[in-house]
Amino acid sequence: MTSRVATPVDDIRAGVRASVGDVAVARTLPAEAYTSPAFFDFEREAVFRRSWLYLCHESQVAHPGDHLAVEAAGEPLLVTRNEAGRINVLSAVCQHRGYVLPDGAGSGRHLRCPYHFWTYDLDGRLTSAPSMAPAHAVDELRACIALPRLRSEVWHGMVFAHLDPDAAPLAPTVERLGEVLAPYRIADMVVADTVTFDELPFNWKNLLENALEEYHTTYVHKGFHENVPAHLVEHADYQPGEGAIHRLAGMVVKGGEPVPNRPTFPVIDGLPERERGYFVFAAIPPLCFLAVRPDGLKLLRVEPLAADRVRLEIAFLFPPSTLEVPGFDALMRRQLELVDLVDRPDIETNTRVYRGLRSQFAPRGPYSPQEASLPQLNQWLLERYLSAPVDAPVVREAL
């Protein structure tokens, strides 16, 4: 195979203009928008550092003292809930020598760096720095040193952060999606289990595109997607400046009724009759995708690592009452078995698409009406691509 000649970032960005608009005229993104390391570096500044980044659901830091380590846009972060119950998003980089505080989840009144035992409270304030005297008085260090705090919002129970302290709020940009999600009471749900796939060999946009379009479900998921067939999908329109893309997928068998090859969880208490007959599929790019069901939520967190690498976390959320249903553990095991039957084929699909995009014969093909969400995603991307200078410096390399 002959390798492609490197395409300048500005040419790739200009080529995205042909990927927006009506599906009758829009073409798929230029292959280099996925495969070019230089373009991925550009996206770090144009997209990741200029967008609201989904980090976790607030049930993952449910109690005062809880904290969770996450990574977003190459930045190690900590989501904490302080003693007053307020959620903070902090840099996980110790302000002494740059040690990244430990990964995972925990609980306690303080965050301690294992390197030299510098310690911070849950708001990021320095509380102790042993053996710094007499060169430095601890009170003076406390007055000027803290873990950097990011701007954050909790929206429908989901924690988002922005690397720009002056960014416009998230909520007004996702207001229409918020109205659609309101009956499901996502903020009241809890994470029952998670599955993580690391070092997936494709671009982050491949993952979001596959999740957003229903065209492939008839073929890749034949036998597992018949209850939510492609022909029952209703696409919402996308308005410039919005922060979300979504579609409604009609169900043949409504929520709460048995479906072959699927566990039957209780319907969300009080869910209106109309919502019992729909899935909601939505992206809040760049890191968040939701599959909202009448019984719960499948929540994807996308973590771009490089042009050809991405990490994926899948969380399954339900109302607390569902976790108390007799036999819930068995139902959850069946739900996790579907990861192998549904999500792994998507991973294989994205892997093979990325291989094709690296070919000299990679297409810029037409979209099906069943891919109407993808020109909308491209419009969201283009707005950010055009708002950033092509030579914008990358603040830090991804870790």
C-alpha positions as CSV (number, residue, x, y, z in Angstrom):
1,M,0.0,0.0,0.0
2,T,1.3,3.4,-0.9
3,S,1.2,5.8,2.1
4,R,-0.6,9.1,1.8
5,V,1.3,12.3,1.4
6,A,0.9,14.5,4.5
7,T,-1.8,17.1,4.1
8,P,-1.4,20.5,5.8
9,V,-3.8,21.1,8.7
10,D,-5.4,24.1,7.1
11,D,-6.2,22.0,4.0
12,I,-7.8,19.3,6.1
13,R,-9.8,21.9,8.0
14,A,-11.0,23.5,4.7
15,G,-12.0,20.1,3.4
16,V,-14.4,19.6,6.3
17,R,-16.7,22.3,4.8
18,A,-17.9,19.7,2.3
19,S,-19.0,17.4,5.2
20,V,-21.8,19.6,6.6
21,G,-25.4,20.3,5.5
22,D,-28.0,18.1,4.0
23,V,-27.2,14.4,3.6
24,A,-28.0,14.7,-0.1
25,V,-24.9,16.8,-0.6
26,A,-22.6,16.3,2.4
27,R,-19.6,14.0,2.0
28,T,-17.7,12.1,4.7
29,L,-14.8,13.9,6.4
30,P,-11.4,13.9,4.7
31,A,-9.4,10.8,5.7
32,E,-6.6,12.9,7.1
33,A,-9.1,14.4,9.7
34,Y,-8.8,11.0,11.4
35,T,-5.3,9.8,10.5
36,S,-3.1,12.9,10.6
37,P,-1.1,13.3,13.9
38,A,-0.7,17.0,13.1
39,F,-4.5,17.4,12.8
40,F,-4.9,15.6,16.1
41,D,-2.5,18.1,17.7
42,F,-4.6,20.9,16.2
43,E,-7.8,19.3,17.7
44,R,-6.2,19.3,21.1
45,E,-6.4,23.1,21.0
46,A,-9.3,23.7,18.7
47,V,-11.7,21.0,20.2
48,F,-10.5,19.5,23.5
49,R,-9.3,22.7,25.1
50,R,-12.3,24.7,23.8
51,S,-15.2,22.3,24.7
52,W,-17.0,21.1,27.8
53,L,-15.5,17.7,28.7
54,Y,-17.6,14.9,30.3
55,L,-15.8,13.4,33.3
56,C,-18.2,11.2,35.3
57,H,-21.6,10.8,36.8
58,E,-22.0,12.5,40.1
59,S,-23.1,9.1,41.7
60,Q,-19.4,8.1,41.3
61,V,-18.5,10.8,43.9
62,A,-21.8,10.4,45.8
63,H,-20.6,11.3,49.4
64,P,-18.6,14.1,51.0
65,G,-14.9,13.0,50.8
66,D,-15.3,11.0,47.6
67,H,-12.9,11.6,44.8
68,L,-12.3,10.1,41.4
69,A,-9.3,10.3,39.1
70,V,-10.0,10.9,35.4
71,E,-8.0,12.1,32.4
72,A,-9.4,14.5,29.8
73,A,-7.6,16.3,26.9
74,G,-4.3,14.8,28.2
75,E,-4.8,16.4,31.6
76,P,-4.9,14.3,34.8
77,L,-7.8,15.5,36.9
78,L,-9.6,14.8,40.1
79,V,-13.4,15.1,40.7
80,T,-14.0,15.6,44.4
81,R,-17.0,16.2,46.6
82,N,-16.0,18.4,49.5
83,E,-17.3,18.4,53.0
84,A,-20.2,20.7,52.1
85,G,-21.3,18.4,49.3
86,R,-20.0,20.6,46.4
87,I,-18.3,19.0,43.5
88,N,-14.9,20.3,42.3
89,V,-12.7,19.4,39.4
90,L,-9.1,19.8,40.2
91,S,-5.8,19.2,38.5
92,A,-4.2,16.0,39.8
93,V,-0.7,17.4,39.4
94,C,0.9,18.1,42.7
95,Q,2.2,21.7,42.8
96,H,5.5,20.8,44.3
97,R,7.3,18.6,41.8
98,G,4.6,17.7,39.3
99,Y,3.8,14.2,40.7
100,V,0.4,13.0,39.4
101,L,-1.8,12.0,42.3
102,P,-2.9,8.3,42.3
103,D,-5.5,7.0,39.9
104,G,-8.8,5.4,40.8
105,A,-11.5,6.3,43.3
106,G,-11.2,7.0,47.0
107,S,-12.7,8.7,50.0
108,G,-11.2,10.9,52.8
109,R,-10.8,14.4,54.0
110,H,-7.5,15.0,52.2
111,L,-5.6,14.3,49.0
112,R,-2.0,13.3,49.7
113,C,0.8,13.2,47.2
114,P,2.8,9.9,47.8
115,Y,6.0,11.5,46.6
116,H,6.7,14.0,49.5
117,F,3.4,13.9,51.3
118,W,2.2,17.3,50.3
119,T,-1.5,17.2,51.2
120,Y,-4.5,19.2,49.9
121,D,-8.1,19.4,51.0
122,L,-11.0,18.5,48.7
123,D,-11.2,22.1,47.4
124,G,-7.5,21.8,46.3
125,R,-6.0,24.0,49.1
126,L,-2.6,23.0,50.4
127,T,-2.9,21.8,54.0
128,S,0.5,20.5,54.8
129,A,4.0,20.3,53.2
130,P,6.4,18.5,55.6
131,S,10.1,19.3,56.0
132,M,9.9,22.6,54.1
133,A,10.9,24.7,57.1
134,P,13.0,26.7,57.7
135,A,13.4,27.5,54.0
136,H,9.7,28.0,53.6
137,A,7.0,28.7,56.2
138,V,4.0,26.4,55.6
139,D,1.6,29.2,56.2
140,E,3.2,31.1,53.3
141,L,3.0,28.1,51.1
142,R,-0.7,27.6,51.9
143,A,-1.4,31.2,51.0
144,C,-0.1,30.8,47.4
145,I,-0.2,27.1,46.4
146,A,-3.2,25.0,45.6
147,L,-4.3,22.4,43.1
148,P,-5.6,24.4,40.1
149,R,-9.4,24.2,39.9
150,L,-11.2,23.9,36.6
151,R,-14.5,25.5,35.7
152,S,-17.1,22.8,36.1
153,E,-20.9,22.1,35.7
154,V,-23.1,19.3,36.8
155,W,-25.8,18.8,34.2
156,H,-28.5,16.1,34.6
157,G,-26.1,14.4,37.1
158,M,-23.1,14.4,34.7
159,V,-20.0,16.3,35.6
160,F,-18.4,18.4,32.9
161,A,-15.3,20.6,33.1
162,H,-13.7,23.2,30.8
163,L,-10.0,24.0,30.5
164,D,-10.9,27.7,29.7
165,P,-12.0,29.5,32.9
166,D,-13.8,32.1,30.8
167,A,-15.8,29.6,28.7
168,A,-19.5,30.2,28.1
169,P,-21.8,28.0,30.2
170,L,-22.6,24.5,29.0
171,A,-26.3,24.3,30.0
172,P,-27.7,26.9,27.5
173,T,-26.1,25.0,24.6
174,V,-27.7,21.7,25.5
175,E,-31.1,23.1,26.5
176,R,-33.1,21.2,23.9
177,L,-31.5,17.9,24.7
178,G,-32.1,18.6,28.4
179,E,-35.8,18.9,27.8
180,V,-35.8,15.5,26.1
181,L,-33.9,13.9,28.9
182,A,-35.9,15.5,31.8
183,P,-38.5,12.7,32.2
184,Y,-35.7,10.1,32.7
185,R,-34.3,11.8,35.8
186,I,-30.7,10.9,35.0
187,A,-29.4,12.9,37.9
188,D,-31.2,10.4,40.3
189,M,-29.5,7.4,38.7
190,V,-26.5,5.6,40.0
191,V,-23.7,3.7,38.2
192,A,-24.2,0.0,38.6
193,D,-21.1,-1.2,36.7
194,T,-18.5,0.0,34.2
195,V,-16.5,-1.6,31.4
196,T,-13.3,-0.1,30.0
197,F,-11.5,-0.7,26.7
198,D,-8.0,0.8,26.5
199,E,-5.8,1.6,23.5
200,L,-8.5,1.1,20.9
201,P,-6.7,1.4,17.5
202,F,-8.8,4.1,15.8
203,N,-9.7,7.8,16.0
204,W,-12.1,9.3,18.6
205,K,-14.4,10.6,15.8
206,N,-14.8,7.0,14.5
207,L,-16.3,6.0,17.8
208,L,-18.7,9.0,18.0
209,E,-19.8,8.6,14.4
210,N,-20.6,4.9,14.8
211,A,-22.6,5.6,18.0
212,L,-24.6,8.4,16.4
213,E,-25.8,6.7,13.2
214,E,-28.4,4.0,12.9
215,Y,-27.5,2.9,9.3
216,H,-25.1,0.2,10.5
217,T,-27.4,-1.3,13.2
218,T,-29.4,-3.3,10.6
219,Y,-26.3,-5.1,9.5
220,V,-23.6,-5.1,12.2
221,H,-26.1,-5.7,14.9
222,K,-28.5,-8.0,13.1
223,G,-30.4,-10.1,15.6
224,F,-29.7,-7.6,18.5
225,H,-31.2,-4.3,17.3
226,E,-34.5,-5.3,15.8
227,N,-36.4,-3.8,18.7
228,V,-35.0,-0.4,17.8
229,P,-35.0,-0.6,14.0
230,A,-33.4,2.1,11.8
231,H,-36.7,3.0,10.1
232,L,-38.3,4.2,13.4
233,V,-35.6,6.8,14.0
234,E,-36.5,10.5,14.2
235,H,-33.6,12.9,13.8
236,A,-33.6,16.2,15.7
237,D,-32.2,19.2,13.8
238,Y,-29.0,20.9,14.9
239,Q,-28.8,24.6,15.4
240,P,-25.3,26.4,15.0
241,G,-23.8,26.9,18.4
242,E,-25.6,24.0,20.1
243,G,-23.5,21.6,22.2
244,A,-25.4,18.3,21.5
245,I,-26.6,16.1,18.7
246,H,-29.5,13.7,19.3
247,R,-32.0,11.4,17.7
248,L,-35.0,9.4,19.0
249,A,-35.3,5.8,18.1
250,G,-38.8,4.2,18.3
251,M,-39.1,0.8,19.9
252,V,-41.2,-2.1,18.6
253,V,-41.7,-3.5,22.1
254,K,-42.0,-0.8,24.8
255,G,-39.8,-0.6,27.8
256,G,-40.6,-3.0,30.6
257,E,-41.9,-5.7,28.3
258,P,-39.7,-8.8,27.5
259,V,-37.5,-8.6,24.4
260,P,-35.6,-11.7,23.1
261,N,-31.9,-11.6,23.9
262,R,-32.3,-8.7,26.4
263,P,-32.6,-8.5,30.2
264,T,-35.9,-6.9,31.3
265,F,-35.3,-4.2,33.9
266,P,-38.1,-2.2,35.5
267,V,-39.2,1.0,33.7
268,I,-38.1,4.2,35.3
269,D,-40.8,5.1,37.9
270,G,-43.2,7.7,36.6
271,L,-41.8,7.7,33.0
272,P,-44.5,9.0,30.7
273,E,-46.1,6.6,28.2
274,R,-44.5,8.3,25.2
275,E,-41.0,7.9,26.6
276,R,-41.6,4.2,27.3
277,G,-41.5,3.7,23.5
278,Y,-38.2,5.5,22.7
279,F,-34.5,5.3,23.1
280,V,-32.6,8.6,23.0
281,F,-29.2,8.5,21.4
282,A,-27.2,11.7,22.0
283,A,-23.7,13.0,21.9
284,I,-22.3,15.9,23.8
285,P,-19.0,16.1,22.0
286,P,-16.2,15.5,22.2
287,L,-16.2,13.0,25.1
288,C,-19.8,12.0,25.9
289,F,-22.4,9.7,24.3
290,L,-25.7,8.6,25.9
291,A,-28.0,5.8,25.0
292,V,-31.0,6.5,27.2
293,R,-33.6,3.7,27.6
294,P,-36.9,3.5,29.4
295,D,-35.2,1.5,32.1
296,G,-31.8,3.2,32.5
297,L,-28.8,4.7,30.8
298,K,-25.7,3.4,28.9
299,L,-23.2,6.2,29.2
300,L,-20.0,6.3,27.1
301,R,-17.0,8.3,28.0
302,V,-14.6,8.8,25.1
303,E,-11.0,9.6,25.9
304,P,-8.8,10.5,22.8
305,L,-5.2,9.5,23.3
306,A,-3.7,10.0,19.8
307,A,-4.9,10.2,16.2
308,D,-5.1,6.4,16.2
309,R,-5.8,5.6,19.8
310,V,-8.8,6.0,22.1
311,R,-9.9,4.8,25.5
312,L,-13.6,4.0,26.0
313,E,-15.5,3.6,29.3
314,I,-19.0,2.3,29.3
315,A,-21.1,2.9,32.4
316,F,-24.5,1.4,33.1
317,L,-26.8,3.5,35.2
318,F,-30.2,2.8,36.8
319,P,-32.5,4.3,39.4
320,P,-31.5,3.2,42.9
321,S,-34.7,1.2,43.2
322,T,-33.8,-1.0,40.3
323,L,-30.6,-2.1,42.1
324,E,-32.8,-3.4,44.9
325,V,-35.0,-5.5,42.6
326,P,-34.7,-9.3,43.4
327,G,-32.4,-10.9,40.8
328,F,-30.7,-7.6,39.8
329,D,-27.2,-9.1,39.8
330,A,-28.3,-11.8,37.3
331,L,-29.9,-9.1,35.1
332,M,-26.7,-7.1,35.3
333,R,-24.6,-10.1,34.3
334,R,-26.8,-10.5,31.2
335,Q,-26.4,-6.8,30.4
336,L,-22.6,-7.1,30.6
337,E,-22.7,-10.1,28.3
338,L,-24.2,-7.9,25.6
339,V,-21.0,-5.9,25.6
340,D,-19.4,-8.8,23.8
341,L,-22.3,-9.1,21.5
342,V,-22.9,-5.5,20.7
343,D,-20.0,-3.2,21.7
344,R,-17.2,-5.5,20.5
345,P,-18.6,-5.7,17.0
346,D,-18.6,-1.9,17.0
347,I,-15.0,-1.8,18.1
348,E,-14.1,-4.2,15.3
349,T,-16.1,-2.0,12.8
350,N,-14.3,1.1,13.9
351,T,-10.9,-0.6,13.7
352,R,-11.5,-1.7,10.1
353,V,-12.8,1.7,9.1
354,Y,-9.7,3.3,10.5
355,R,-7.5,0.8,8.5
356,G,-9.4,1.9,5.4
357,L,-9.0,5.6,6.1
358,R,-5.2,5.1,6.1
359,S,-5.4,3.7,2.5
360,Q,-4.6,5.7,-0.6
361,F,-8.0,4.7,-1.8
362,A,-9.9,6.1,1.3
363,P,-13.2,7.6,0.1
364,R,-15.2,10.7,0.8
365,G,-18.5,8.9,0.3
366,P,-22.1,10.1,0.4
367,Y,-24.2,9.9,3.5
368,S,-27.4,7.8,3.9
369,P,-30.5,9.5,5.3
370,Q,-29.9,7.1,8.2
371,E,-26.6,8.9,8.9
372,A,-28.2,12.4,9.2
373,S,-26.6,12.9,12.6
374,L,-23.1,12.8,11.1
375,P,-23.2,16.1,9.1
376,Q,-24.6,17.6,12.3
377,L,-21.5,16.3,14.2
378,N,-19.3,17.7,11.4
379,Q,-21.0,21.1,11.8
380,W,-20.2,21.0,15.5
381,L,-16.6,20.2,14.7
382,L,-16.3,22.8,11.9
383,E,-17.5,25.5,14.3
384,R,-14.5,24.7,16.5
385,Y,-12.1,24.1,13.7
386,L,-12.8,27.6,12.3
387,S,-12.7,29.4,15.7
388,A,-9.1,28.3,16.4
389,P,-6.1,29.6,14.5
390,V,-4.5,26.8,12.5
391,D,-1.2,27.5,14.1
392,A,-2.6,27.6,17.6
393,P,0.0,26.2,20.0
394,V,-0.6,23.0,21.8
395,V,-0.3,23.8,25.5
396,R,0.8,20.3,26.5
397,E,1.4,17.0,24.8
398,A,-1.1,14.2,25.7
399,L,0.2,12.0,28.5
